[in-house]
Amino acid sequence: MIKLFSILLILGQIIMAATIQHIETNGIKIPIIFEDDKRLPIVSMKFVFTNSGRIADNDNAGLAKMSARIMGEGTKKFGSNAFAEALEAKAINISASAGTETFNIELECLKEEFDEGLKYFDALLKDPNFSDKALQKVKTTTIGSLSSKANDFDYVASNELKSLLFKGSVLANPSNGTIQSVTNIKLQNIEEFISKHIVSSKLIVVIGGDVDLADAKKKISKIIDAMPKGESSIVKNYKASSKAQESILKEDTQQAYIYFGSPFNMKVSDEDYYKAKIATFILGAGGFGSRLMEEIRVKRGLAYSAYAKVHVSESNSYFSGYLQTKLDSLDEAKKTVNAVIKEFVKEGVTQDELEQTKKFMLGSEPLRVETMNQRLSRTFMEYYKGQELGYTKKELELIKDLKLKDLNEFIKIHKEILKLSFAIVTK
């Protein structure tokens, strides 16, 4: 397996050729992450704006997502339908999305249509469809989606857990907002959000495919020159509550939905993050064979599945998991979750669990770098986290060489995950 991994890693290094350069404009250096890939005549480009996702919603829950949907309504000059038809005629796709920390606008097209795609991309940045008609359309579809999720009890329990862990902060709110918050968002709120966050000082460009970088930089520079410079800002970190809490929501349901979480003391730049990935894979992220799955499903038959993982980013770091169980098994399932995690922190993992996890992580690595977009995303995350280019390969070597003693010492240090909060939806 290790030999196979080494061969595949070498092949991956031959294919993987992402680089980081810069575009200098308006007195700032904008990073541009690029990978040349001529296997298909396709170009993919993304403008990523940092500190501009849901953490920028402030008191308007769902504002970042709503703003992204408005950017999906074309330009004010063309309107939604005409803009979409013009793109479709040339097989050009332009989309916008908002994550937790970033706001993204993406262009995908055939190589021969790249210039045309940039023209429409530029038009959208300069003239978004800020109209009452577009806003009403987006509100209607968003409220409809939120209404349908009222009976999605996984969604309800997940949001309730975040409200416990991050009470009083923007992360306590649903990323899509609530029916009330979406209803209250005004066109002015969206215009102010876009003008503040879609600025060159927050920009990272990601581009790949069958395209000449020097030529692309010249064309992209013209688009960036026309953008407002704005101001960059540092992502605020929100700490998960260390107070064990429980919230039980009563609904007309045939099962109990149990979501649990706790703080996880780790920064995004922590060199031990690879240990956290291995530990939580063994505890709950690895599916069949994981501790939670074995104890909750296989041995006790309490649930079809049980899952847990850690979330580590600039804005937050926490441990969470979930399962569904029969209504009359709720208490036993909750006790089992607590017991399994307590035992895990106290005793650590076995040599066999470590070796099996290593084999999976190293053996499945080629599947994570199959496509250009996967490789670009990986390079982007390395840059975004402040890591050296190619750090992921170094991390794989660290995984391969990890000793059982070191992993178990790491697990025992993180006793904070025992401070579990539970969000439960039951009958």
N, C-alpha and C positions, 0 to 999 in steps of 0.2 A: 504493500500500500504506500509506504513512504517513497519507494523508488518511483512508483507511478505518479505520486504527487510531485516529485521533483521534475519529472519529464513534463508534466502538464504545466507546472509553474514556469518552466523555461519557455514552453510554447506560448504561454500567456504573456511573457515579457516581450516576445517577438511581435505579437499582435498588438499589445498595449503600448501606445506611443503618445499618451497624453502629456502635454506640456503646459506650463503656465508662463504667459508673457503679460505685457501691459499695453494699454492704450493711454497716451497722455493727452489730456484735453482739459481746458478750463482750469489749469493749474493743479490737476489731480491725476494720479496714476490709477487707472481702472484695470484690475486683473482680468485677463481673458484666458480661460481654460480651453485648450484645443486638442482635438485628436483627428488626425488624418485617417480616413477610411474610404478607400476607393472601390470597395467590393460591390457597392450599389451606388447609383447616381442620385444620392439623396443627401440633403443638408438639414441638420437640426441645430437650432440656435435658441438659447434661453437667456433672458435678462432676469437675473435674480437680485431682488432688492432686500437687503438685510434689515433686521429689526423692524419688519413691516408686516408681519403676519397677525395672528389673533392677539398676540401680546400687545399690539398697538390699538386694540379695540377700545381700551379705556372703559368708559361707562356705557358704550354702545355695543353690547354683546352681538356678535355676528357681523360687525361692520366690515372687517377685512374680507370675509367671504362674500358679502353683498357687493363690495367694491369690485371684486374679481368677476362676479357675474355681470356687473354693468360693463366691464371691459370686454365681456363676451357678446355684447349687444352691438358691436360694430361702431362706426363713427357717427357723429351727429349729422354730417353732410349726407351720407349714404343711407343711414338707418340700418337696423338689424338685418332685414331680409336682403336688401340690395348688396350690402357688404358681404354677407354670407354667400350669396349667389356668385359674386365676383371671385371670391376665393375658391369656391367649388369648381368653377369653370376651368381653373388652372391647377386644380388638385393641391391647393395651398391650405394649410391648416394653421390658424393662429388662435391660441387659447390663453386664458389667464387662470391662475389658482392662488390660493392663500394657504400657507401652512401655519405652524405655530410661530415660527420666527421669521419666515421669508414670504415675500410676495413675488410670484413668478409670471412672466409673460413669455410664451413660447411660440416659435415659428418652425414648421416642418414643411418641406417642399422638395420637389425634384430639383436637381442641380440646375437645369435649364431655366427654372422659374425663380431662382434665388433673388435676382435683382427685383423682379416683380413682387416677390414676397416681402422684401425689405421696404418697398414702396408702401405697401398696405400696413406693414408693421409700424412704420414711421407715422403714417396717417392716423393710426389708432392712438399712438402716444400723444400726438398733437391735438386730436379732436375726438375724445371719447364721447360716446352717446349719452351725454348728461341731459336727459330729457325726462319729463314727467311720465311719458308713455313707457320709456324703457324701465324707469324705476318701478312703475306699477306692475309691469310684466314680471320683473324679477321678484318683487314682493309677493305676488300671487303664487308663483311657483315655489318660492322658499317657504311660505306659510303652509302651502299644500303639503310639502314634504315634511315639515315639522309636525303637522297634524297627523300624518300617517304614522309617524314614529312614536306617537303617544302610546301605542300598543306594542311597540318594540321594546320589550322589557330589558333586553340586554343594553339597549341604548339608554333607557331610563336609569338602570342601575349604574352603568358606567359614568354617566353624568353626575349622579348622586355621589359616587365615590370621589370624583374630582372636587365636588363642592365641599366635601369633608376635608380632603387633604390640602386644598388650597383656599380655604375659606377667607373671604375678604380681598382676594386678588382677582385679576383678570382671568387667571387659569381656572377659577371656580365656575366660570360661565361656560355653557355649551359653545363649541366653536362656531356653530351655525346660528347661535343666538336662540332666543325664545320667540314665540308668536308675538308677545308683547314688545320685546326689544326690536324685532324686525319691523313691526307696525310703526314704531316711533322713529325709525331712521329716516332722515330727510335727505333730499338731493344735496343740500349744502354739506351735510356730514360726509357724504361720499366724495364730493369735490374737494373738500378740505383734506380728506385722507389721501387721495391720489396726489394732490399738489405737494403734500408733505413727504410722502414716501416714495413716489415714483420720480426719484431724483438721481443724478449721476454720482453724488457722493456716497450713495448706499449701494451702488451697482457692482455686480460681478457678472461678467459675460461668459457663457458656456456655449461652445460651438464645436460641431464635429461633422464628419462626412466627407463627401467628394467636393472639396472646396479649397481654393488657394488661400492660405492664411493672410498673406501680405495684402492681397486684393480685398479680402473680407474685412480686414482691419480698417482700410481706407473708407469703405462704404459704411461700416458700423460707426466709425468716428463721426461721420456727418450726422448720423441720427443722434448720437450722444451730445454733440455740440449744441444741438437745438433743444436739449432737455434742460430744465432748471437744475442748478447745481445743488441747492438745498444744503442740508447739514447731516453729517453722519452721526450716529449715536451708539452707545454701548448697550448691549442686551442686558436687561435687568434679570437677576436670578431670584426665583421664587422658591422658598424652601417648603417642602411638604411637612405637614403637621406631625409632630412626634407624640401627640396625644391620641391614644387609642380611643376611637369613637365608634358608635354604631347608629345607623339610620335604617329604619324599617319602613318601607312604603307598602301600603296595602292596595292591591289591585285584583281584578278578576282574572286570575291566572291559575293554570293547572300545575305549574311547577314553581319552585323557588329559585330565584336568580341571585346568586351570591357573588359579589365583587369585593375584593379585599386589596388593601394597599398600605404602604408604610414609607417612611423616608428611606433614602439610600444615599449615604454620604460619599459622593464621588463627583469630581468635576469632569467636564468633557475632555480635558487634556490629561487626565490621570493615566499614567503609564500602566496601571493595573487593570485597565478596562477589559483587556482580553481575559483576565481571570474571572471577571464578573460574567462575561458571556458564557464561559465554560460552566461556572457554578450554576447559573440560572437555567442553562440547557439541561443540566442533570436534575435540577430541582423541579422544573415545570415547563420549560420551553421545548423540550425534546420529544413531546408526544408520547407514544407507547415506550415504556422503559423509564420514563421520568419518575421521580419519587411520588409526586402528587398523583399522577395517573395510576401508578401501581397501587398506592394505598387507597385512593378514593374509588377508582373504577374496578381494578382487577381483584383486589382483596375484599372490598366491602360492597361493591356494586351500587355505590351511591350516586354515580353520575356517568354519563356517556363519555365525557371528557373533562379534564381539569388542566388549567394552563397558568403559567406565571412567567414573568420576565422583568427585566429592569429597563427603565427609560432614563437615558443620560443625555442631556443637551445643555446648551448655554443657559437656557432659561429655567430649567428644572431637572431634578434627579429624584426618581422614586421607584419603588418596587410595587408591582401589582399583579393580580391574577383574577381568575373567575372560574365558575362552574355553575351548572344547573343541576338541581336535584328534586326528588319528590318532596311534596309539602311536608309530609311527616318525617322526612329525613333531614330537615333543615338543621336542627341542633347538632345531630351527629356529624353532619358534613362540616359544619363550622368548627366543631371541636377537633375533627381530623385535620383540617387545614392548619390550625394552630399547633397541633401536636407534631405534624410532619415538618413544619418549618422550624419549630423549636429543636427537634432532633437533628435536623440538618445543620443548624448553626452550631450545636453542641458537638456533634460527632464528625461532621464533614462528610466527605465522599470516599468511596473505595477505589482501589487501584483499577479494578475492572471498569467501573463507571468512567473514570478518567480516560482510560485507553479507548473505550468505545466512543466517547465523545470526540477525542482527538481524531480518530479514524473518520468519523462523519464530517467534521469541520474541514479537515484537510482534503478528504476525498471529494467533497461537494464544492470545493472552491472554484473549479473551472466553470461550474454552472452559474456562478455569480458574476462572471466576466465574459459571458457569451456575446453580449451585444454591445454596440458602441455606446448606447445610452447608459447601460450598466457601468461601463468603465468611466464614462464622463462623470456620472453621479458619484462614483467612488472617489475620483480625483477631486471633485468639488468638495466632498465632505472632508477629505484630508486637508485641503486648503482652508476650509471654513473652520475646522477645529484647530488650526495652527500647527498641523503636523507636516513633516517633510514629505515631499512627493514620493510615492511608493511606500509609505509607512505600512500599508496593509500587508505587503509582502513580509516586512519585518515582523509584524504581528503574528503572521502564520508560523514563522520560525520560533517565536516565543511560545506559541501554543504547542508546537511539536516538542519543545524542550522542557515544558513545564513539569515540575516534580510534584508528587502527591503532597508532600509535607508543606510545600509553599502554597499550594492551593487551599489546603485545609486551614492553614494559618490565616490566609486571607478571609475565608468564610467565617471563622470564629471572631474576627475583628468586627465584622458588620452585624453586630447585635441589634442595630437600630431597626432592622427589618422585622423584628419580633413585635414592634409596637404597631400592631395591625389595627386598621380601621375597617369596618365592614359596612357596605351599602347593600341592602337586601330588599328585593321585591318579592312579596309573597301574597297569599290570598288573605 
